[in-house]
């Protein structure tokens, strides 16, 4: 679902992307940590679903910005390395979940996993003060004749 929204919000600036990421992290934390403490289960599931929708959206937007920002013959290598890093991070998350889940509740573990999203968003907001937009400027756009 999140990837379907990417076209509609592709022009969002770094601040919007940071806000989306922070909101997703907070929704994940709230949906998982608060459900055992009084938040109705359907509301918790809705928050988790909203978080994963926003995570997918930010992933698509970040991938598109990376594609647009890298020029020349290194483009394929850079995007392949970014994909490999994403896959390795996913494996590390699964391993960490396997380690933490027996020691804590699933909700607590998920809430802990929301922390890096919120911290990344805060770092993006802090960095944003020096620039207005990640990705190419309008005059940097390539035409169809530019080789990859």
N, C-alpha and C positions, 0 to 999 in steps of 0.2 A: 504494500500500500504506500509506503513512504517513497519508493522510487517513482510511483505514478505522480507524485506531487512535485518532483524535482523540476520539471519544465516550468511550472507556475511560479516557482520561487528561485529560479536560477540566478536572478540578479540581486539576491539578498547580499548585503555587505558582510564584512567580518563580524561586526557587532551583532547582526541578526543571526549569523551562524553560531556565534558564541552563546547567544540567548537561547537558541533552539537546543543546543547541546546541554546547557545548564538545566533548562526545563525538563529535558528528557531524563537527565540524571536524577533530578529531584523527584520526578514522577515515578521512576523505578524504585528509588529509596522509599518513598511514601507508600507506594502500592504494595511493596513486599514487607516492609517493616511494620506498618501500621495495621495491616489486616488482622494479625492475631490479637491486637490490642483495641479492637472496637470498630475499625473501618470495615464496613460490610464487604464480603468477598467479591460480589460483582463490581463494586467500586475499585477494589484493589486490582482485580483483573483488568479492568478498563484502564487504570493508570499504567499498568505494566504493558498492555498492548499499545497505548499511546506512546510510551517511552521507546518501545522497539520500532514503532513506525517512525518516530523522530530520529532514532539512531540510523535506520536505513536511509532516510532522507539526507542526513548529514554525510553519510558515507558516499552516496551518489554525488552530492555536491562537491565534496572534497576530491573525489576521483576525477570529476570533470575539471576542476580547477587545476589539479596536478597535470592532467593532459594538456590543458591550455597553456600552462606556465612553462613547460619544458619544451625546448626547441632543439632541432638538429638530430644528429644520429644517436645521441644518448637517450632520446625520449623512450624508446622501447625498453632499454635497460633500466631506466629510473622507474618506470611504471611497473615493470616486472619485479624489481626489488621491493617496491612499495606493497605489491600484492603478496610477495613472500613474507614480508614483515608482518602483514596482517594475519596471514595463516599461522605463523609462528606464535604471534600474540594470542590467537584463538586457542592453540594447543596449551599454552601456558595458563590461560584462564581456566580451561577444563581441568588441568592438573591442580591448580590452586583450589578450584571448587571441590574437587575430590578430596583434597586435604582438609579444607575448612568445614565442609558440610557435616561430617560426623561429629565435629566438636561444637557446632552452633546450629541454630535453626536455618532452614532454607531462606527464610525471610531476612535474617541477619546477614547471611552470606551474600545474598543479592544486594542488600543495602550497602554492604562494604564494596561491592563491585561498582556501585554508582559513584563512589568517591572519585575515581580517576576522570570520569566524564565532567564532573563539576569542576575539578581542579584544572583540567584542560581548558574548559570554558573561561575560567577566571584568568588563566594565562593568556588566552586569546584576547580577552577584553583589555588586559594590561598592555599587550603588544599593540593593540589597535590604536592606542593613543598616538602612535607615530605614523599610522597609515590608515587609509579609508577603506581599502578593498584588497582582499587577497585575489590573485589571479591576474589575467591580462587586462591591460587598459584597452579602450576602444581602438586606439590607433595601432595596437599590437595584433589585432585579429588577422589570422591567416586567411588567404583565399585558397581555392581548391587546387591552385597550381603549385603551391608550396610543398616540396617533398617532405615526407616524414623523416 
